[in-house]
Amino acid sequence: MLEPSELVRFREDHRMPFVVCGDPACAVYRRYGLQRGGVLQVFRWRSLRPYVVAGGRGMRAAWSARGDDLLQLGGDFLVDPAGRLRMAYYSEAPDDRPATAQLLAAITGER
C-alpha cells in the first residue's frame, strides 16, 4: 500500500485526471467482495514473467517490505458520478484485467 505522499506522486506521474484513494485497511476490497488468491493462482508464470524479464535486464523488483498482502486479488470497478456501480470485474490473478472493449462498453452504456 502506498503512503499518501506516494499516491499523490503516482497520480501526478501517470497524469490521472481523477481521484486516487488509498485503502490500507482493505475496507473497500472487503465491501466489493474481493478475495485472496492461492499461492499457485497468484505466483503463476504469466504473472511472474515480467519480473523475470526485467531482472534479466538488470532491473530490480520493488517487493514491498510494508506487510502488503501479496495474495490479495484486485478488481476493476466503474462508478458513475451519481455513485452507481456500472461495472464490476473480479480478477482471478494479478495479471487478469478486463478487456478495453468491456471497459468502453461499461462507460458508454453499450452492451
PyMOL commands that set and color helices and strands:
alter all, ss='L'
color gray80, all
select helices_A, chain A and resi 4-13+27-31+39-42+45-56+100-108
alter helices_A, ss='H'
color red, helices_A
select strands_A, chain A and resi 75-79+85-90
alter strands_A, ss='S'
color yellow, strands_A
deselect
rebuild
show_as cartoon
